């Protein structure tokens, strides 16, 4: 009686992955990046929110000035003298926008704009975005935004994950929430808490910049 030998089982070539499985496990091959214009739409939403928060901060400063002027029995105009808005409030407003983005992405993964459009920022291996990486990509936005975003746009065309310079430096990818493994997503309850602290940081920086401009 002859025994037919079993065929040799060849090992799977290194680097070969099933795309559907990769997507679930959060491997880079399963995390296609989001293109330029949807991300611009998310940024517009975030910018509108930032301006609303800035307006609220300025309103609070104006209210405090009115109280101080009332206690001194004078007007706000006399209290301020001839001070004109300088560069300090503008710089602190930019820092406020960076804080809003970095805190939201570093502790949840999505800013309000990204969450509305079902986007999330993750590390290249699919794990949640780390706070340090969020600060890097948020500050790098000022490089990617040069020439109305063309610097970031052209860099995004160079790789399938649509990474701008900030993403490359922070090793992050902006993708759809449904492309990320569920265990790597943070919940909406956490987003509410994170957004509260991010908004407070934004407003606080706006107020600080305005106060520094008034007393110097």
Buried (B, 14 or more C-beta within 10 A) or exposed (E): EEEEEEEEEEEEEEEEBEEEEBBBBBBBBBBBBBEBEBBBBBBEBBEEBBEEBBEBBBEBBEEEBEEEBEEEEEEEEEBEEEEEEEEBBEBBBBBBBBBBBBBBBBBBBBBBBBBEBBBBBBBBEBEBBBEEBBBBBBBBBEBBBEEEBEBBBEBBEEEEBBBBBBBBBBBBBBBBBEBBBEEBBBEEEEBEEBBEEBBBBBBBBBBBBBBBBBEE
